[in-house]
Amino acid sequence: MPAFEDTELGVEAQRPQTPSTTNPMAQHLQKVVSNGSPAKQNNTLSVPNGEKQFGAIEVPASRSSIAEAEALMHSLSISPSQVDRRGSRNSFGTSLPIPRSKRQSRVSALAGDDGRPTRPGMPAIQPTRDILSSQVQDMSSVKTAAAKDMAFAFDIDGVLVHGDRLIPEGKRVLEILNGDNELGIKIPHIFLTNGSGKPEEARCAQLSKILHSPVSTEQFIQSHTPMSALAEYYETVLVVGGENYQCREVAKEYGFKNIVVPNDIVAAQPTISPLKEFFNAEQRATSTPKDFSKVKINAILVFSDSRDYATDLQIIMDLLQSEDGVLGTVAKDPTKDRIPIYFSQGDLLCPTEHPIPRMSQGTFRISLEAIYKAVTGVELERVVYGKPELATYKYADEVMTSWMGTIHNEERLPKNIYMIGDNPQSDIVGGNMYGWNTCLVRTGVFQGGENDEKNPASFGVFTNVLEAVKTAVKKELGEDFKFNWSDAMNPVTGAHSVSAIE
């Protein structure tokens, strides 16, 4: 991969609101960002081709790529925090790529953000409210500047929704941030989730319907979105996880050329998974069997939660011990020069419609690490994207900057960013390490006391997302800021004086 200087990555310019220096995790991150991963010298994981010059951004790893499966071979429930196991959750000993923004907009060139047609060669048609709010913002310059200099990054599951079920306060929050406030201004916000398994466009359409507010692909990051950069490095990949074959479609959209899913392999070699009892006609019909003894798989990408642990673990173990990624072969020394494996996120638990959080991709990863350690006697090297890893937050900066250009024609990063999440071990850990203001809500994974003991939110704990957003906005824009728009604020005909808006 191409080498980048720290100055090119902006590492030295990370936000001034750094966590307390007494926090050992923060100290470790500072040391790694400055000096590189402590496992760098012993790293044997195959890094993408260093001779090619691609457009991706290389992000320094914040932790060793080496798993610590031996320490995890006990009851996974003995510690509710998992903080002590954070050392087993990140990245190359060197670095990993993320895409560059600005991403290509999927909005038609012939329609505005509201879907109304534009007039070629003429200014866009502006609704009356947009004209009025623009006038109010011009007259309230101080508040307008402050509103553009704050932003929100929302986790989704457990903050705005539970699965397909709306958390009512989430709907109101997006109304406020999309302009239902005294300035009529759009306050920048993005969606940063460890959810996965669907193309971004489909997930945004689903969220828009649930939340009753538009969600653009340009402001949306799910756990495997930054992994699109890997398409520049690997030609043939095994994509694991997700419902039906949607992850195959995700990989196609990202530009991967040759995509294999586990069912392709099962269709070609039914005996590869001795514990798989049922392979239905639909699965067979939508599979692409081939002679995999002639296929070289370059990398394994776990995009989403496995729907069949036994089959997926077996196939991955076969590939990790193979000769150069060819199924049916066994390397003379399977612990050397193995093909790389990437996970889109590391959460152990995630909130769903079920009253108790369910297991997530992190449990699958830990299972694989423990199996690999038991079979080979060595720890597995692997890469983890998603919150709380550094690469995901660096990419969030890229997306936030791009979104500011879209909504305000100012392609820059707001100074005051608030991360709102329900999971201390991903949302809060990552936000704190990156210097964001962190807000913990009680509508998802976190159901604890005053704050999480191991990973306390820096800005506080709130009953729900609406309470968190209102508190943050009042801090930045004043206690008297009004969370609704009124046409009476028209500076020309309204009953209220413009000066009163200041």
Steps between C-alpha positions, in 0.01 A plus 500: 500500500616856446665663796355817649653743741313573823454857382311377193268299721445782745598273788680775685198726461250280675248683709614691807225359724714198582402256771661522838866405495435283804291271280735207409309434178544862392870485587537186294327654200720811519810280513388292204400798285839656569721194476304232312348175616691312771465186287643665191837328522347153518223550246476222240154574364509562129445873443341597164743538210734782593609564141160617379407863538131531579275783611416358841616665822733295717410519870746401775388202705410581858566150632677177422357271234582198715202329661505406867284191481678322784384763747146467367468124542273530802148620568439808287256642754735546796552867418212723387734761354742309274741792544771264622477319168534807279855402423366220282298729278686677228663520178824449320825542685554768236192663351181450303326687219176700499335670200542862418199729489330679336294195409298510180152632573215269407255789473391559142663797331154606386337517841558693817532350848123517536443314174371806313633552147751776449517738206815446288712813495284675762512516881337213687136542590490590870195435716372805686617360833857467373495865398366609839744288698788634291397854592474411869844338490650810337357716776610255775858459388646407837259212561523391140879475519475302824240265347732427206789439736329218690408156371365166614605142428218260584517135568176350366393177672417576861506878443257576215341160441468151641534284190209612281320672788531878545615652827255797503754759612717413198239635259480833682879535515533474123219749447688752715835439330345515154366850560212498747673751724494876544762557227348253258857375459631152429736402780760257360457137601613160377406144587783281627388144569657161550194358327565329170384251241316715244601745226515856633223617269259231620584564865449877459164444331396274787613752762328788320173309516537407868620845613264700274801713401731484198828315558755543219771250409736800515453527878487130580779265614433140591772270627616373161474833312871589555593150378407608147861624476616137503354445153811671364724234654329161474360343183330186639345508849288277721217713643346361819183589690174677438149403405445315172748629240492871577868511601590371155314802361682729744836368382399550136407863571839551666674386182629154597550301181462136605276432799453165668250430781497187718196351326690504169755270663238276666319462166827387339626290794210383723734303727697811600249570780422168674267669749283668237181294490290695253586679176174603339414539132497882518849509651627263234333693216653831610848353558782506248687169533831458319821300524649674802822302469579742217391818683747707701320696772702808596321609819211418735253780578251449783249767406222410742377251761533135399169318446671159515789493745601136437524533121662844497757409767591179317551671163700786653723255690561308177605818321720626783694171491506471121785547256461849358120515551409190295237277657594134530867576559689506829806720538822344627497763773142633520598764755717689251396704197133430560245709316370805693164505675300818569204554732269795449451557874569346839186545714414202718141614554244704313147617590210355300124463540583235762498643855857380569787596260601220262843368397666686216799458269750522785394163640558341159848654485588380849377149411726496193798633695459231766462222241802621303710515817391151606567346157825676401647596837551864396291812521306615195588832341199688369361847427198661665321805362191665655459689825710557709791456258694803379441438129123534538530835679748630244252405230220668696700824476517454123123445476412785739717741301337391176150529647574854617578582138169349392273681746689827558743524208783509754722195468656504844479313827288650782694559821253358753392145419271299727492121482169359627494127569369227724806272515785613728740245350473634145320837475647652813848341492552610140357849544703563814822382339440721198429807712128532420239596757328173592139451612373169635127423476298246696294365210733220389792296634575731793258457787739588783530767767616862486757425226695202374774430752768386254411723204318811628335727245677838504187711447267293714231232517149571371162332510470511122648657186269804505616598848863464392459709184309780671761522776785519247325758282424723799865482604615614156217736400364627832245392756230706329535324162156396370450150359230586251462713189227759470406693185432791734879543506486649150723808537281693255142426607534302821366623831834432669793736473807349336713642775316280745635195324858582584 
